[in-house]
Amino acid sequence: MTIANNLRKIRAALPVNVRLAAVSKFHSEDEIMEAYNAGHRLFAENRVQELVTKYEHLPKDIEWHLTGHLQTNKVRYIAPFVSVIQSVDSVRLLQEIDCEGMKAGRQIGVLLQIHIAMEENKFGFSYDEAEEFFADGVFEAFRHVQVKGLMGMASFTHDCERIRTEFASLGTFFRGIRTKYFAGSEVFCELSMGMSDDYMIAVEEGSTTVRIGRAIFGERH
Ligand SMILES: *Cc1c(COP(=O)(O)O)cnc(C)c1O
């Protein structure tokens, strides 16, 4: 019952229009089913193999997101069912998703991952690269991907002011891109930021989707 309680508490703390992606990586199918039976339907995984296995075993009305780094040669395994790939970090990957979306006969939602943290080892576009991406508009030719917004991960630190600054700058960047390149369109509407330790800061800075693992399922095994 703790998973259901954790979900209820987090849900109560979030504004109604903020989506909650339950990050179930390394957690069992039984644990996912506990959340499912409490009414939760949006789950996120980081690795392709784990996502595919869970998709195959679990109820088909689950909305699955991928939040981990994706290699181009693995897109085909998830293209038939994944709802949103939040971790698109190159144009090459986006092309591959478009191609596999075509083969699967569907349109796949994507978020561009923006590198906002001070750590070097996090994937994603820099602000300049992302601006260039939207300015040339190459993505508009892709029929089988829908660019729905941006995703970012703050620095791994206890410094709340630093985290807030990073989320605030991503929020500002997101709203700027939306105004400049998506005026009059409802499509570009997702800003995915915030995890177990920082989601309330993220929400204050404009997050529309939080990705929460440990605060729902406990520590990962
Ligand atoms: C693991 C992970 C999360 C969830 O992290 P928690 O600290 O368990 O809430 C969110 N986003 C991404 C990209 C992750 O890899």
The ligand as an SDF file (V2000), in Angstrom:
LIG
                    3D

 15 15  0  0  0  0  0  0  0  0999 V2000
   15.8940    8.0600  -12.7680 C   0  0  0  0  0  0  0  0  0  0  0  0
   15.3860    9.2640  -13.4330 C   0  0  0  0  0  0  0  0  0  0  0  0
   14.3290   10.0000  -12.8770 C   0  0  0  0  0  0  0  0  0  0  0  0
   13.7170    9.7030  -11.5210 C   0  0  0  0  0  0  0  0  0  0  0  0
   14.6340    9.9770  -10.5120 O   0  0  0  0  0  0  0  0  0  0  0  0
   14.2100    9.9000   -8.9600 P   0  0  0  0  0  0  0  0  0  0  0  0
   15.2960   10.6140   -8.2830 O   0  0  0  0  0  0  0  0  0  0  0  0
   14.1350    8.4340   -8.6340 O   0  0  0  0  0  0  0  0  0  0  0  0
   12.8880   10.5660   -8.8260 O   0  0  0  0  0  0  0  0  0  0  0  0
   13.8370   11.0700  -13.6000 C   0  0  0  0  0  0  0  0  0  0  0  0
   14.3470   11.4100  -14.7990 N   0  0  0  0  0  0  0  0  0  0  0  0
   15.3520   10.7250  -15.3640 C   0  0  0  0  0  0  0  0  0  0  0  0
   15.8650   11.1660  -16.6940 C   0  0  0  0  0  0  0  0  0  0  0  0
   15.9210    9.6520  -14.6940 C   0  0  0  0  0  0  0  0  0  0  0  0
   16.9580    9.0040  -15.2510 O   0  0  0  0  0  0  0  0  0  0  0  0
  1  2  1  0
  2  3  1  0
  2 14  2  0
  3  4  1  0
  3 10  2  0
  4  5  1  0
  5  6  1  0
  6  7  2  0
  6  8  1  0
  6  9  1  0
 10 11  1  0
 11 12  2  0
 12 13  1  0
 12 14  1  0
 14 15  1  0
M  END
$$$$
